[in-house]
């Protein structure tokens, strides 16, 4: 079964950096990302072979420890062979953190993004699209 894009989901918790010293924490984070995505995917789907774009918005409850770019790799790896065949298909990545006090008013957030905005615990919003140019048109 082909996937219908875009796909949006939330991953509760603090993202783990690809440079985390404990391999177990990296493995657990990737499993958490994959499990969160599974909730919104149809049974029997297959990974897309097309061009991809990924948006990651992190909503921490306190100033973020570490760099925002360090959260990308494990998320992309978790979605390989699951939403897309390989992360080399990802042509565009948008990543941003929204720390407390640095609010931003989204014009018309999707239902899933709205849920992220309403959370009181750390959460990562993930959106995968099959149109890498969608925001550039």
C-alpha positions in Angstrom: 0.0 0.0 0.0 1.4 3.4 -1.0 1.7 6.1 1.6 -0.4 9.3 1.4 1.8 12.3 2.1 2.3 14.5 4.0 2.7 12.4 7.1 2.7 14.1 10.5 3.3 12.7 14.0 4.7 13.7 17.4 7.5 12.1 19.4 7.2 12.7 23.1 10.4 13.4 25.0 13.8 15.0 24.5 15.5 14.1 21.2 18.7 12.2 21.5 21.8 13.4 19.6 23.6 11.1 17.1 26.7 11.9 19.2 25.1 10.5 22.4 27.7 8.5 24.3 25.3 5.6 25.2 24.4 3.5 22.2 21.4 2.3 24.0 19.9 5.8 24.2 20.4 6.3 20.5 18.7 2.9 19.8 15.8 3.7 22.1 15.2 7.1 20.6 15.1 5.7 17.0 12.6 3.1 18.2 10.5 5.8 19.8 10.5 7.8 16.6 9.5 4.7 14.5 6.8 3.7 17.0 5.3 7.2 16.9 5.2 7.2 13.1 3.6 3.7 13.0 0.5 5.2 14.7 -0.3 7.3 11.7 0.7 4.8 8.9 -1.6 2.3 7.4 -1.0 -1.4 8.0 0.8 -3.1 5.1 2.4 0.1 3.7 5.6 0.1 1.9 8.4 2.6 2.0 8.4 5.3 -0.7 11.1 5.5 -3.3 10.4 9.1 -4.1 12.0 12.5 -3.2 11.4 13.5 0.4 11.3 16.6 2.6 11.4 16.4 6.4 10.4 19.1 8.9 11.4 18.8 12.5 10.1 21.3 15.1 11.3 20.7 18.7 9.3 22.2 21.5 11.4 21.9 24.7 10.1 22.9 28.1 13.5 24.6 29.0 16.4 25.9 27.0 17.7 23.1 24.8 21.0 21.4 25.8 23.1 20.8 22.7 22.7 21.9 19.1 19.5 21.7 17.2 21.3 20.1 14.2 22.3 17.1 16.3 18.7 15.8 16.4 18.4 15.3 12.7 20.4 12.1 11.9 18.7 9.7 14.3 15.2 10.8 13.2 16.1 10.3 9.5 17.7 6.9 10.3 14.6 5.8 12.2 12.4 6.5 9.2 14.6 4.7 6.6 13.2 1.4 5.3 9.9 2.5 7.0 8.6 5.7 5.4 11.2 6.0 2.7 13.7 3.4 1.4 16.8 5.4 2.3 17.5 8.7 3.9 19.5 9.7 0.8 16.0 10.4 -0.7 15.6 13.4 1.7 16.4 16.5 -0.4 15.2 19.1 2.1 15.3 19.3 5.9 13.8 22.1 8.0 14.7 22.0 11.7 13.9 24.5 14.3 13.6 24.7 18.1 10.9 26.8 19.8 12.2 27.3 23.4 10.0 28.8 26.1 9.8 32.5 25.7 10.7 32.4 22.0 7.1 31.8 20.8 6.0 31.9 17.2 2.5 32.3 15.9 1.8 29.8 13.2 -0.8 31.1 10.8 -2.8 27.9 10.3 -1.2 25.0 12.1 -2.3 21.5 11.2 -4.1 19.5 13.9 -0.9 17.6 14.7 1.2 20.8 15.0 -1.5 22.3 17.1 -1.2 19.3 19.5 2.5 20.0 19.7 1.9 23.6 20.5 -0.5 22.6 23.3 1.9 20.1 25.0 3.4 20.9 28.4 6.2 18.3 28.0 9.0 18.2 25.5 7.8 17.0 22.1 9.2 16.7 18.6 6.9 17.4 15.6 7.8 15.5 12.5 6.4 16.1 9.0 7.4 14.0 6.0 6.4 15.2 2.5 7.0 13.8 -0.9 7.4 17.3 -2.4 10.8 18.8 -1.4 9.8 22.1 -3.1 6.4 22.5 -1.5 7.3 25.5 0.7 9.3 27.1 -2.1 6.6 27.4 -4.7 
